[in-house]
Amino acid sequence: MKFGFIGVGNMGNPMAFNLSKAGHSLLVHDIKREAAANLEEAGATWVNSPKEAATGVEATFLSLPMPADVERVVLAEDGVLAGMRSGGTIIDMSTNSPTVVRSLAEKTKAKGVTFLDAPVSGGVRGARNATLAIMVGGEKAVYDKYEPALKAIGSNVFHCGDVGTGNVVKLCNNMLAFIHMMGAAEALILGTKAGVDPNILWQAVKASSGGSFVWESGTRAILRDRLAPTFTIDLASKDISLAAALAKDFDVPLKMGTAALELIRNYQANGYAKEDVLATVKELEKQTGTVVRGTWRE
């Protein structure tokens, strides 16, 4: 198929590359052309606007930071909807507000353009290895058409229901992940401060009821001190704020989610905004005088 792809940063670039690798032809656009250099080398065609990235293609993928970015890229005068023909599809892989994507879907429908919200989970490593989980909302027939392309991006693809449900699932997932991350950092510091070798603590919890994907991968990254900002506190704050807004819409109390939101916002306001969400362990180390980073033993 011929696709447009807009937003080829940390996540979008490897996703677009895997589409190209699977044999699809791509028109790519980003605010920084250098971000697409490897894609051009792989055969993708650079275009100068979102409108051009939607012209003459079957679908245009979006991978953008904020809901407002998605709205602008879709609805602007030189945006995706201005270039897309009737029968085309917009596939938004950003983490977005269910309300925003449902509103966009109504606007695109008026032009005969369908909309899938398809946020992803698995981080940059998952994007590179095409092992992402992809949560998709939208018409089943449209999902079925693009499922093979989505499976070139992620090995776990789920049709969650109507437009917006992909982001409902993603926001629930991310809220839970951030609750786990905040708790895992505290447990790692507590056990170490109380006299346990953090490597032993990591191994024991991994094999026990407190173990989780976050514990296994997140705390290992902390112990190895490999905390490059692949998912920043700013992005975490955005995502968990969207989850809190969703809970408010449906009158669901979030005691644990609210606690994680408050912690993340506090870190965001106190110098950690551009650091990885796991780097908040630095503040716990500072407060307790207990260093766990860099103590990993193979």
N, C-alpha and C positions, 0 to 999 in steps of 0.2 A: 504494500500500500504506500501511498504518498501522504506524509504527515507534516504538519508544522510542529515546532517545539519551541516554546518561549520560556526562558529562565533556565540557563545552563550553568548554574553555580555548583556548589558542593554536591547536591543531590540530583539536580536536573541533568548535569553533564553526563554522569555515568548511566543514567536512565536513557537519555537520548542515544548515547553510544551503543547501548545494548539493543535498542530498536534498529539502529543502523546495521549492527552486527547480524541481526536476524534477517536482513535483506530489505528492509523498508527504506525508502528514500525520504530525506528530511530537508525541510526549510527551517533554519534555526535563527533565533533572535534573542538578544540579551542587551542589557544596558551597557555591557562591556564586550566589545567584539573579541578581545583576547581570550575571554572565557570559552569561546567556541573554536579556538584554533585547532585543537585536536580533532574536533568533529569535522571541520572543513578538510583536514588532512585525510579523514576516513571517508570522505565523499559527500558530506552534507553541504548544502548551499546556504550561505549567509544571506539574510534579507534585512532590510533596514527598518522595518516596522512590524508591529503585531498584525496589522492589516495584510501586509505581504505574506506573513507566515501562515495566514488563513486562506490565501487565494489559490484556488485550484487544487486543494488538498481534500482528502476524505475526512480528516479530523485534525484538530490542533490541540496539542498537549500543553498544559500550563504547570509550571513548578515555581511558585512565587512565595515571598515571605509572609505577606499580610493579606487579610480579606480585602482591604482597600486597594491593594495592588492588583488583585484579581478583577475587581470591579472596573478599575481604570483601564486595564489591558483589554478587557472584553468590550466595554461600552464606549470608549473614547472615539473621537472622530476618525482616528487612524487605527482603531482597535480591531480585535478579532472579528466581531460581529459585522463590522463594515466590509470585511473582505470575504467572509464565508458565504458560500452558495447555499441555497435551500437543499436540505438533505444531508448537510455536513453535521459534524459533531464536535463539541468542545469537551475535552476531558481534563478536568481540573484536578491535578495531583497534589495541590497545596493542602495544608491543613487549614480548614476554613470554617466559618460559621454556617451551620445548617440553614439558618434563616437567609443568609446572603446567597448561598448557592441555589436555594429554592426560588428566590427573587430573580436571580440571573436566568434560571431555567425558564421562568415564565416569559422573560423578555426575549430570550433566544427562540422560544417556541413560536412567538409571533412572526418570526422571519423564517420559520420552517427548519430551524437548527435545533438539534437535540443536545442534551447536556448530561454528562456523567460527572459526579464527584467521586474521585478515586484517590483519597489520601493514602500515604504509604507509611510503613513502620519497618525499621531495621537498620537505620542509619546509613552512613556513607559506605561502610563495608558491605551492607546488604545491597545497596544500589550498585556497587561495583561488581558484586558477584551474582547479581540478578536473583537474589534470594529474598527480596522484600516481601512483606505481607501487604496486600493491596485491598482496601475496603471500598467497594464500589456501590454507589447509589444511582438509580436511574431505570429506565425502561428495560425490561429483560431482553427484548429483541435487540436493542442497541448494545447492551452488555454482551450478548452472545456474539455479535458481529466483531467486537473489538477484544474479546477475551484472548484470542491467540496473541495479539500484539501485547496485551497486558502481561501475558505469561512470559514474554521475552524480557520483561522488566522485573517480575517477581514470581517466585515459585509457589506462593500461597495467595491465591486471588479469590476473594469472596464477594458474591453478589448479596448485598445486605438489604435490598428493598428499593423503595422509591428514592428519587433525588433527595439528597440531604442525609440519608441514613448512613452512607459511607463515613461522613464526618461525625455523626453521632457515635459510631463505633470507635473512630479514631480518637475522639475527645475522651471517651471512657477509658480507652487504652492508655492514653498519655497521662491522664490524671492518676491512674493507678500506678503507672511507672514512676511518676514523680513522688508519690507517697512512698513507694518502695525505696527510691533513691535517697530521700531525706532520712528515712528510718535506717537504711543500710549504713550510711555514713556514721550515724549516731551509734549504731551497734558496734561498728568497727572500732571507733574511738573508745567506747565504754569498755569493751572486752580487753583492749590493749592497755588502757589506763589501769584496769584492775589486775594486770599482771600476766595476761595470756599472750603468747607469741601470736601476732596477727595472722601469720601464715597457718598456724594450727587452727585458729578461730575460723579462718576462711574455709579450710578443708572440712571442719566439723559441721559448720552451718550448711555448707553445700550439700552434705550427705544427710541433712536433718530436715525437720519440718519448716524451718525458717528459710531454707534455700529457695532461690528463684533465679530467673534469667538475669534480673538486675543484680542480685547478689553475686552470681558467678562471674558475669562480665564486668559489671560496674565496679565492684570492690577490687577485683583483680587489676583493673585499670588504675585504681587509686594506689594500690600497693606497688604497682610498677611505675607510678608517677607518669603515666601516659594520659595526660588530660588536655590534649589539644582541643580547641573550641569547635568541635564538630557539631555540637548542639548547645547553643549558648543559653545563659540565664534569660536573656531577652526573649528568645524564642520559647523557652519553657514558660515564662510569664504570660506570653501571648496565648499559648495553648491551654494552660490551666485556667486562665481568665475566661476563655471561650467555654470551657467545661462548666465553670461557675455560672456563666450567663445562661447556658442551656438548663442547668439545674433550677435556676430562678424561674425560667419560662415554664417549667413543669412542676414547680413547687416541691422539689426534692431537696431535703436538707443534706448538706455535705459537711459533716463534722471533720472527717479526715481530710477531705479535699480542701476545705477552707484552711486548715492548719498548714497544709503543704503550700497553698497559695500565699499565705501570709509570710512563711519562711522565704519563699522564692522572691517575693516582692521586696522583702527586707534585704536579701543578698543583692538584688538588682540595684537597690538604692545606695548600697554601701560598697561599691567598687568591683562587683563581680559581674556586671551586666554583660560584658563581652567574653567572659570566661565560660568554659564548659560547665554544664549544670552539676557535674560531679566534683568540680573544683571547689565547691562550697565546703568540702571537707577541710580546706585550708583554714577556714574561720574556726572550725571546731578544734583543730590542732592548736591554733593560737590561744583559744580560750582555755584549753585544758593542759597545755604544755606537753602534749603527747603527739609525737610524729609517727604517722603510719606510711606516708608516701616514701617510696624508694626502699621499702623493706622486703620486697618480694624475693622469695627464694625459689628457683626452679626445682 
